[in-house]
Amino acid sequence: MQVFDIIGPVMIGPSSSHTAGACRLGRVTRKILGDRPVKARIGLCGSFAQTYRGHGTDKAIIAGILDMHTYDARLRHALELAGEEGLTYEFYQTSIPGTHPNTAILELTGEKGGTCRVVGASIGGGNIIVTNINGLEVQFTGQYNTLIVLHQDTPGVIAAVTNTMAYSGANIGNFRLSRPQKGGEAVMTIEVDGDVSDKMISWLRELPHITGVVLVRAI
């Protein structure tokens, strides 16, 4: 257990789950998009859907999408600031059976036309867990630098990625592979101890059968 887990996050808002965690979900989704978002469509499940206006969950998610931290005083005015930043947004209520009650579906479109769809939950104390990216199952918390490596499920790809990381001096703290079907699109979720160099990311992107590499820096 970390000190953060005991005392909670430094934050603006009434609830670490409904504001701090929600803000972190927004920031992680922006990082995964890798671009300035211009459109957001956000589905809220469970208690998020029931109380999001009163607890400021809507403001917190938009603040995160605008790249604000949990302690940014501008969070209270995030909905108004979205217009100034050229971000349009909509919220809707939905449900995903069997998921955490504080789950959100965040769909972003960037100014260059790219899109991403992220499903994640605020699990208490400002902590989050991301469970799906663009339809592929993942699992990471955002507490560590995390590499999202999209690739074709081909023999040798995992070895090439991990060997490149070892050569670069990166230490893997946690590794997860998701592949809906053999030989199709797959994703590696790799949590890394310490920093991740731009050079290593460039090397990974040049490997055969790699279709995308995104670094989500610790939030």
C-alpha positions in Angstrom: 0.0 0.0 0.0 1.2 3.5 -0.9 0.8 6.7 1.0 -1.5 7.9 -1.8 -3.9 5.0 -1.1 -4.2 6.1 2.5 -4.5 9.9 2.3 -6.1 10.1 -1.1 -5.2 12.4 -4.1 -4.6 16.2 -4.1 -7.8 17.2 -5.9 -10.6 19.7 -6.6 -14.1 18.4 -6.0 -16.2 16.6 -3.5 -15.3 12.9 -4.3 -12.1 11.1 -5.1 -14.0 8.5 -7.0 -16.4 10.8 -8.9 -14.0 13.7 -9.6 -10.3 12.8 -9.2 -10.7 9.3 -10.7 -12.9 10.7 -13.5 -10.4 13.4 -14.3 -7.6 10.8 -14.6 -9.8 8.7 -17.0 -10.1 11.8 -19.2 -6.3 12.5 -19.1 -5.4 8.9 -19.9 -7.8 8.8 -22.9 -6.3 12.1 -24.2 -2.9 10.5 -24.0 -4.0 7.4 -25.8 -5.5 9.6 -28.6 -2.2 11.3 -28.9 -3.7 14.5 -30.4 -5.7 17.6 -29.3 -9.3 16.4 -28.9 -12.0 18.3 -30.7 -15.0 16.0 -30.0 -15.9 13.8 -27.1 -18.8 11.4 -26.6 -18.9 10.0 -23.1 -21.1 7.2 -21.8 -21.6 6.9 -18.0 -22.6 3.7 -16.2 -23.9 2.9 -12.8 -23.4 5.5 -10.1 -21.5 7.7 -12.5 -24.7 8.0 -14.5 -26.9 8.6 -11.5 -24.8 11.3 -9.8 -22.5 12.8 -12.4 -24.0 16.3 -12.3 -24.1 16.7 -8.5 -20.6 15.2 -8.0 -19.0 17.1 -10.9 -18.1 13.9 -12.8 -18.9 15.6 -16.1 -16.6 18.6 -15.3 -13.9 16.2 -14.1 -13.9 14.0 -17.2 -13.9 17.1 -19.5 -11.1 18.6 -17.5 -9.0 15.5 -17.9 -9.6 15.5 -21.6 -8.4 19.1 -21.6 -5.2 17.8 -19.9 -5.9 19.2 -16.5 -4.6 17.6 -13.3 -6.9 16.7 -10.5 -5.7 19.7 -8.5 -6.2 22.3 -11.2 -8.6 25.0 -10.0 -9.9 25.4 -13.6 -11.6 22.0 -13.2 -14.7 23.7 -11.8 -15.1 25.6 -15.1 -14.1 22.8 -17.5 -17.4 22.7 -19.3 -17.2 26.4 -20.2 -13.4 26.1 -21.0 -14.1 23.2 -23.4 -15.7 25.7 -25.8 -12.7 28.0 -25.7 -10.5 25.0 -26.5 -12.6 24.0 -29.4 -13.9 20.8 -27.8 -17.5 19.7 -28.3 -18.9 17.0 -26.1 -22.0 15.0 -25.2 -22.8 12.7 -22.2 -25.2 9.8 -22.3 -26.3 7.2 -19.8 -25.6 3.5 -20.5 -24.8 0.2 -18.9 -22.2 -2.5 -19.3 -23.2 -5.7 -17.4 -20.7 -6.9 -14.8 -18.6 -3.7 -14.8 -17.6 -1.5 -11.9 -20.3 1.0 -11.0 -18.0 4.0 -11.7 -17.4 3.0 -15.4 -17.1 5.4 -18.3 -16.9 4.9 -22.1 -14.8 7.8 -23.6 -14.8 8.2 -27.4 -12.5 11.0 -28.7 -11.8 12.5 -32.0 -8.6 14.5 -32.6 -8.0 17.5 -34.8 -6.1 15.4 -37.2 -9.0 13.0 -37.6 -7.8 10.1 -35.4 -10.2 8.5 -32.9 -10.0 6.3 -29.9 -12.5 4.5 -27.6 -11.5 3.8 -24.0 -13.4 2.0 -21.3 -12.3 2.5 -17.7 -13.4 2.8 -14.1 -12.7 5.0 -11.1 -12.1 2.4 -8.4 -11.7 4.6 -5.3 -9.2 7.0 -3.8 -8.7 8.6 -7.1 -7.3 5.4 -8.6 -8.5 4.1 -12.0 -8.3 1.0 -14.1 -8.5 1.0 -17.9 -10.0 -2.2 -19.3 -10.6 -1.7 -23.0 -8.9 0.3 -25.8 -10.5 0.3 -29.3 -12.3 -2.9 -28.6 -9.2 -4.7 -27.3 -9.1 -5.9 -23.6 -6.3 -4.3 -21.5 -5.7 -3.7 -17.9 -3.6 -0.9 -16.4 -3.9 1.7 -13.7 -2.0 4.7 -15.1 0.2 4.7 -12.0 3.2 3.6 -14.0 4.6 4.5 -17.4 2.6 2.2 -19.7 3.3 1.2 -23.3 0.3 0.2 -25.5 1.8 -1.8 -28.4 -0.7 -2.6 -31.2 0.5 -5.4 -33.5 -0.4 -8.3 -35.7 -0.4 -11.6 -33.8 2.7 -13.1 -35.5 5.3 -15.4 -34.0 8.3 -13.6 -32.7 6.7 -10.2 -32.2 6.5 -10.4 -28.4 10.2 -11.5 -28.3 11.2 -8.6 -30.6 9.5 -6.1 -28.4 10.7 -7.4 -25.1 14.3 -7.8 -26.4 14.3 -4.2 -27.7 13.1 -3.0 -24.3 15.8 -5.0 -22.5 18.5 -3.6 -24.9 17.2 -0.1 -24.0 17.5 -0.8 -20.3 13.8 -0.7 -19.6 12.5 -3.0 -16.8 9.0 -4.5 -17.4 6.9 -4.4 -14.2 3.8 -5.9 -15.7 2.9 -7.4 -19.1 -0.5 -8.3 -20.6 -1.4 -9.6 -24.0 -4.9 -9.4 -25.6 -5.7 -11.0 -28.9 -9.4 -11.6 -29.9 -8.3 -14.2 -32.5 -5.2 -16.0 -33.5 -3.3 -14.2 -36.2 -5.4 -11.0 -36.0 -4.9 -7.6 -34.3 -3.5 -7.8 -30.8 -2.3 -5.5 -28.1 0.5 -5.6 -25.5 0.0 -3.6 -22.4 3.4 -3.1 -20.7 3.9 -1.3 -17.4 7.5 -0.1 -17.1 9.6 0.8 -14.0 11.2 4.2 -14.5 11.4 6.4 -17.6 10.8 5.4 -21.2 13.1 7.0 -23.8 11.9 8.4 -27.1 14.6 6.4 -28.9 13.2 3.1 -27.6 9.7 4.0 -28.7 11.1 4.8 -32.2 12.8 1.4 -32.3 9.6 -0.3 -31.3 7.6 1.4 -34.0 10.1 0.3 -36.6 9.8 -3.4 -35.7 8.0 -5.7 -38.2 4.2 -6.3 -37.6 4.0 -3.3 -35.2 1.0 -1.1 -36.1 1.2 1.4 -33.3 3.0 2.3 -30.1 1.5 4.7 -27.5 3.2 5.8 -24.2 0.8 6.6 -21.4 3.0 8.4 -18.9 2.2 7.9 -15.2 -0.6 10.3 -14.1 
